[in-house]
Amino acid sequence: MASEDALNAGKSALMFYMSYFNAVSQVIGVEKATELQAKVSENMGEMQGKMMKEQSGMADIDAKTAWSMLRNIPESFDSSMEVVEEGPQKVVLKCGKCSVYGSIPNFVID
């Protein structure tokens, strides 16, 4: 039951975000909205990486180490991830059940 609640919470949060993204896209265009989202994601990734380094006390964190630190996050949203490839430069994941995918069909970006 808790995992279903987590999945529903993830879907609700993402539906809210997709609704916002759709409204912004209608005002400034999908291309510009997507560019802004990419920049936000880059900034978030940099901030998260910095926090992970500070919390771990490590000077550098490779992809494999970062994944080991983050692997519980998808489970908290009841999403399933399978590691397809894992190495110091990249970790490739295969997503099974995903709250992101589950919320997207509710929105169409014009």
C-alpha positions in Angstrom: 0.0 0.0 0.0 2.8 2.4 0.8 4.4 1.9 -2.6 1.1 2.6 -4.3 0.8 5.8 -2.3 4.3 6.8 -3.3 3.5 6.1 -6.9 0.4 8.2 -6.7 2.2 11.0 -5.0 4.8 11.0 -7.7 2.1 11.1 -10.4 0.4 14.0 -8.7 3.5 16.0 -8.5 4.4 15.3 -12.1 0.9 16.1 -13.3 1.2 19.5 -11.6 4.5 20.1 -13.2 3.3 19.0 -16.7 0.3 21.3 -16.4 2.6 24.2 -15.5 5.0 23.3 -18.4 2.1 23.1 -20.8 0.9 26.6 -19.7 4.4 28.1 -20.1 4.8 26.4 -23.5 1.6 28.1 -24.7 3.0 31.5 -23.7 6.6 31.2 -24.8 6.6 28.2 -27.1 7.6 24.6 -26.6 11.2 25.1 -27.8 11.9 27.9 -25.4 10.2 26.1 -22.5 12.2 23.0 -23.2 15.4 25.0 -23.2 14.5 26.5 -19.9 13.7 23.1 -18.4 17.1 21.8 -19.7 18.9 24.6 -17.9 16.9 24.0 -14.7 17.8 20.3 -14.9 21.5 21.2 -15.4 21.5 23.5 -12.4 19.7 21.0 -10.2 22.2 18.3 -11.2 25.1 20.5 -10.4 23.6 21.4 -7.0 22.8 17.8 -6.2 26.3 16.7 -7.2 27.9 19.4 -5.0 25.7 18.3 -2.0 26.6 14.7 -2.6 30.3 15.6 -2.6 29.9 17.6 0.6 27.9 14.9 2.4 30.2 12.1 1.4 33.4 14.0 2.0 34.7 12.9 -1.4 36.6 15.3 -3.7 35.2 13.6 -6.9 32.3 11.2 -7.4 32.2 9.0 -10.5 29.0 7.8 -12.2 29.1 4.4 -10.5 29.5 5.9 -7.0 26.8 8.5 -7.7 24.4 5.8 -8.7 25.1 3.8 -5.5 24.2 7.0 -3.6 21.0 7.6 -5.6 19.7 4.1 -6.3 17.0 4.3 -3.5 15.3 7.4 -5.0 13.4 5.6 -7.8 12.1 3.0 -5.2 10.8 5.9 -3.1 8.5 6.8 -6.0 7.7 3.1 -6.6 9.6 3.2 -9.9 11.8 0.2 -10.9 15.2 0.6 -12.5 17.4 -2.1 -13.8 21.1 -1.4 -14.3 22.0 -2.3 -17.9 25.6 -0.9 -17.9 27.6 0.4 -14.9 31.0 2.0 -15.0 33.0 5.0 -13.7 31.9 7.2 -16.6 28.2 6.2 -17.0 25.4 4.2 -15.6 22.7 3.1 -18.1 19.4 2.2 -16.6 16.3 0.5 -17.9 13.1 1.9 -16.4 10.2 -0.5 -15.6 7.3 1.0 -13.7 7.7 4.7 -13.7 5.6 7.5 -12.1 6.8 9.9 -14.8 5.5 7.8 -17.7 2.3 7.2 -15.7 1.5 10.9 -15.5 2.4 12.0 -19.0 -0.6 10.6 -20.9 -2.8 13.1 -19.1 -1.2 16.1 -20.9 -0.8 17.1 -24.4 1.7 19.9 -25.2 0.4 22.0 -28.0 
